[in-house]
Amino acid sequence: MSSPTPVPPAIVFSDWDGTITSLDSNDYLTDNLGFGAAKRAELNVEMIAGRLHFRDAFIQMLDSISTPFPDCIEILRKNILLDPGFKTFYAWCKSQNIPVIVVSSGMMPIIRALLVDYLGQEEADKITIYANDVMYREDGSWTIKFRDPESGFGHDKSKTIRAYTQQKEYPGGQKPKFFYCGDGVSDLSAARETDLLFAKKGKDLITYCVQEGVPFTVFEDFKDIHGYVQEVVEGKKTIDEIMEVSGNPENTTH
């Protein structure tokens, strides 16, 4: 009789664009090939204020881009870099049996193409990704195909994460510690779903968290996240202790 799969000490969920990557690929396409940064900034204000759904703003952004989708991928491969601390963090997580799960409002073909460039095919294939997809129209143009089209987010990240946090099948009643890493408006649906939320310094997710009173811990890159997660997993600090030091909305430095 085989023994049950050991419960991982933690599960790390992460946004993709602007979190694992240095720049948001969809923002990059919109700013350079679509209606531009100024219009996109206006939509961001409306989304944070709750007057516009992310899903609807995202459609406007992507539909302003007429460049063929394969060309978009090639442009992004040349211009979007990996976060400087992610590769080391991912290797450490593998060594500790900690899954790193991508939960993205971006499009699967872009994520997979960039991930293969960053980590190689073999490692990229090991990472679980939940994301939207791309859909081609009869005239050859393309648009986004949402994972959760009924949701105002297009991809309801809370629903994806709850499949892990609320499952009752962890052996012995043990549960991993759950972390989420994000930076922007697309992460609002995930902000309250894990034990510890990492929000990128200077980005829209922090604006929302302060506005709504959602606890968060600031990070600049995955080197910061690595340090915090390792301290929790090794028992050097509790999540509450980390939040006392770095989770105060008025304290955005370490």
C-alpha positions as CSV (number, residue, x, y, z in Angstrom):
1,M,0.0,0.0,0.0
2,S,1.5,3.3,-1.1
3,S,2.0,6.0,1.5
4,P,0.0,9.3,1.0
5,T,1.7,12.1,-0.8
6,P,3.3,14.4,1.8
7,V,1.7,17.7,2.4
8,P,3.9,20.6,1.1
9,P,5.0,23.1,3.8
10,A,3.7,25.9,1.6
11,I,2.1,26.7,-1.7
12,V,3.0,29.9,-3.5
13,F,0.5,31.3,-5.9
14,S,1.8,34.1,-8.1
15,D,0.5,36.5,-10.7
16,W,2.5,36.5,-13.9
17,D,2.7,39.9,-15.5
18,G,4.7,42.5,-13.6
19,T,5.2,40.0,-10.8
20,I,7.2,37.0,-12.1
21,T,8.1,39.2,-15.1
22,S,9.8,42.6,-14.8
23,L,7.1,44.3,-16.9
24,D,3.5,43.6,-17.6
25,S,3.3,42.1,-21.1
26,N,-0.2,43.2,-21.7
27,D,0.6,46.7,-20.7
28,Y,3.6,46.6,-22.9
29,L,1.6,45.6,-25.9
30,T,-1.1,48.2,-25.2
31,D,1.4,51.0,-24.7
32,N,3.5,50.2,-27.7
33,L,1.1,48.6,-30.2
34,G,-2.4,49.7,-28.9
35,F,-4.0,52.9,-27.7
36,G,-1.1,53.9,-25.5
37,A,-0.2,54.4,-21.9
38,A,-2.3,57.5,-21.2
39,K,-5.6,55.7,-22.1
40,R,-4.6,52.6,-20.2
41,A,-3.8,54.8,-17.1
42,E,-7.3,56.2,-17.3
43,L,-8.8,52.8,-17.3
44,N,-6.7,51.8,-14.3
45,V,-8.2,54.7,-12.3
46,E,-11.7,53.6,-13.2
47,M,-11.0,50.0,-12.2
48,I,-9.5,50.9,-8.8
49,A,-12.5,53.1,-8.1
50,G,-14.8,50.2,-8.9
51,R,-16.5,51.9,-11.9
52,L,-15.1,49.5,-14.5
53,H,-14.6,45.8,-14.4
54,F,-11.1,44.5,-15.1
55,R,-12.5,42.2,-17.7
56,D,-14.1,45.0,-19.7
57,A,-11.0,47.3,-19.5
58,F,-8.8,44.4,-20.6
59,I,-10.9,43.7,-23.7
60,Q,-10.6,47.4,-24.6
61,M,-6.8,47.3,-24.2
62,L,-6.3,44.1,-26.2
63,D,-8.8,45.0,-29.0
64,S,-6.8,48.2,-29.6
65,I,-3.9,46.0,-30.8
66,S,-4.0,45.1,-34.5
67,T,-0.6,43.3,-34.6
68,P,-0.9,39.6,-35.4
69,F,-0.7,37.5,-32.2
70,P,2.4,35.5,-33.2
71,D,4.2,38.8,-33.8
72,C,3.1,40.0,-30.4
73,I,4.7,36.9,-28.7
74,E,8.0,37.5,-30.5
75,I,8.0,41.2,-29.5
76,L,7.5,40.2,-25.9
77,R,10.2,37.6,-26.0
78,K,12.6,40.3,-26.9
79,N,11.5,42.9,-24.3
80,I,10.0,41.2,-21.2
81,L,12.6,40.1,-18.6
82,L,12.3,37.6,-15.7
83,D,12.2,39.0,-12.2
84,P,15.8,38.8,-11.0
85,G,15.1,36.7,-7.9
86,F,12.5,34.3,-9.4
87,K,14.8,31.6,-10.8
88,T,16.6,31.1,-7.5
89,F,13.4,31.2,-5.5
90,Y,11.8,28.6,-7.8
91,A,14.8,26.3,-7.4
92,W,14.6,26.6,-3.6
93,C,10.9,25.9,-3.7
94,K,11.5,22.7,-5.7
95,S,14.1,21.6,-3.2
96,Q,11.5,22.1,-0.4
97,N,8.6,20.4,-2.2
98,I,6.8,23.8,-2.4
99,P,4.6,24.2,-5.5
100,V,4.8,27.5,-7.3
101,I,1.5,28.0,-9.2
102,V,1.0,30.8,-11.7
103,V,-2.5,32.4,-11.4
104,S,-2.7,34.9,-14.2
105,S,-5.1,37.2,-16.0
106,G,-2.8,37.0,-19.0
107,M,-3.0,34.6,-21.9
108,M,-1.6,31.1,-21.8
109,P,0.4,31.1,-25.0
110,I,2.3,34.2,-24.0
111,I,3.1,32.8,-20.5
112,R,4.2,29.5,-21.8
113,A,6.5,31.0,-24.5
114,L,8.2,33.3,-22.0
115,L,8.5,30.6,-19.4
116,V,10.2,28.3,-21.8
117,D,12.7,31.1,-22.6
118,Y,13.3,31.8,-18.9
119,L,13.5,28.2,-17.5
120,G,13.8,25.8,-20.5
121,Q,11.1,23.5,-21.8
122,E,11.5,20.8,-19.1
123,E,11.2,23.1,-16.1
124,A,8.4,25.2,-17.7
125,D,6.3,22.1,-18.3
126,K,6.5,21.3,-14.5
127,I,4.8,24.6,-13.5
128,T,1.0,24.6,-13.1
129,I,-0.5,27.6,-14.8
130,Y,-4.1,28.9,-14.6
131,A,-4.7,31.7,-17.1
132,N,-6.9,33.0,-19.9
133,D,-6.4,32.0,-23.5
134,V,-6.4,33.5,-26.9
135,M,-9.2,33.2,-29.5
136,Y,-9.0,33.9,-33.2
137,R,-11.8,35.5,-35.2
138,E,-12.9,34.6,-38.7
139,D,-11.0,37.6,-40.1
140,G,-7.8,36.4,-38.5
141,S,-7.7,39.0,-35.8
142,W,-7.5,37.8,-32.2
143,T,-8.9,38.6,-28.7
144,I,-8.8,37.1,-25.3
145,K,-10.8,34.1,-24.2
146,F,-11.6,34.4,-20.5
147,R,-11.3,31.5,-18.1
148,D,-14.3,32.9,-16.1
149,P,-16.2,35.1,-18.6
150,E,-19.0,35.5,-16.1
151,S,-16.7,37.2,-13.6
152,G,-15.9,40.9,-13.7
153,F,-12.2,39.8,-13.5
154,G,-12.3,37.5,-16.5
155,H,-10.3,35.1,-14.4
156,D,-11.6,34.8,-10.9
157,K,-8.4,34.1,-9.1
158,S,-10.2,33.6,-5.8
159,K,-12.0,30.7,-7.3
160,T,-8.8,29.1,-8.6
161,I,-7.0,29.6,-5.2
162,R,-9.9,28.3,-3.1
163,A,-9.7,24.9,-4.9
164,Y,-6.4,24.5,-2.9
165,T,-7.1,26.4,0.3
166,Q,-10.5,24.9,1.0
167,Q,-9.9,21.3,0.0
168,K,-10.4,18.8,2.8
169,E,-8.0,16.1,1.6
170,Y,-4.8,17.2,3.2
171,P,-3.6,14.1,5.2
172,G,-3.8,14.3,9.0
173,G,-5.6,17.6,8.8
174,Q,-2.3,19.3,8.0
175,K,-2.5,22.3,5.6
176,P,0.3,24.1,3.8
177,K,0.9,27.8,4.4
178,F,-0.6,29.7,1.5
179,F,1.1,32.7,-0.1
180,Y,0.1,35.0,-3.0
181,C,2.3,37.4,-4.9
182,G,0.9,40.2,-7.1
183,D,1.1,43.7,-8.3
184,G,-2.0,45.0,-10.0
185,V,-5.7,45.4,-10.5
186,S,-6.0,41.8,-11.8
187,D,-5.0,40.6,-8.3
188,L,-7.8,42.2,-6.4
189,S,-9.9,39.0,-6.5
190,A,-7.0,37.1,-4.9
191,A,-6.0,39.7,-2.3
192,R,-7.9,38.1,0.6
193,E,-7.5,34.4,-0.2
194,T,-4.2,33.4,1.3
195,D,-2.3,33.5,4.7
196,L,0.1,36.1,3.4
197,L,-0.2,38.5,0.5
198,F,2.9,40.0,-1.1
199,A,2.1,43.2,-3.0
200,K,4.7,44.8,-5.3
201,K,6.1,48.2,-4.1
202,G,4.7,51.2,-5.9
203,K,2.0,49.3,-7.8
204,D,-1.8,49.4,-8.0
205,L,-2.4,46.4,-5.7
206,I,-1.0,48.4,-2.8
207,T,-3.3,51.3,-3.6
208,Y,-6.3,48.9,-3.4
209,C,-5.1,47.2,-0.2
210,V,-4.7,50.4,1.6
211,Q,-8.1,51.6,0.4
212,E,-9.8,48.4,1.5
213,G,-7.8,47.7,4.6
214,V,-6.4,44.4,3.2
215,P,-3.2,43.3,5.0
216,F,-0.2,42.9,2.8
217,T,3.6,42.6,2.8
218,V,5.6,44.8,0.4
219,F,8.2,43.3,-2.0
220,E,10.4,44.7,-4.6
221,D,11.4,41.4,-6.3
222,F,11.4,37.7,-5.6
223,K,14.5,37.9,-3.5
224,D,12.3,39.6,-0.8
225,I,9.6,36.9,-1.2
226,H,12.2,34.2,-1.0
227,G,13.5,35.5,2.3
228,Y,10.0,35.8,3.9
229,V,8.8,32.4,2.7
230,Q,12.0,30.7,3.8
231,E,11.7,32.2,7.3
232,V,8.2,30.9,7.7
233,V,8.9,27.4,6.3
234,E,12.0,27.1,8.5
235,G,10.1,28.2,11.6
236,K,12.2,31.3,12.2
237,K,9.2,33.6,12.0
238,T,5.5,33.3,12.0
239,I,3.3,34.9,9.3
240,D,2.0,37.3,12.0
241,E,5.6,38.3,12.9
242,I,6.4,39.1,9.2
243,M,3.2,41.1,8.9
244,E,4.1,43.1,12.0
245,V,7.4,44.2,10.4
246,S,6.4,44.6,6.8
247,G,2.7,44.3,6.5
248,N,1.6,47.7,7.8
249,P,0.1,49.7,4.9
250,E,2.0,52.7,6.1
251,N,5.3,50.8,6.2
252,T,6.4,50.1,2.6
253,T,10.1,49.4,3.3
254,H,11.7,46.4,5.0
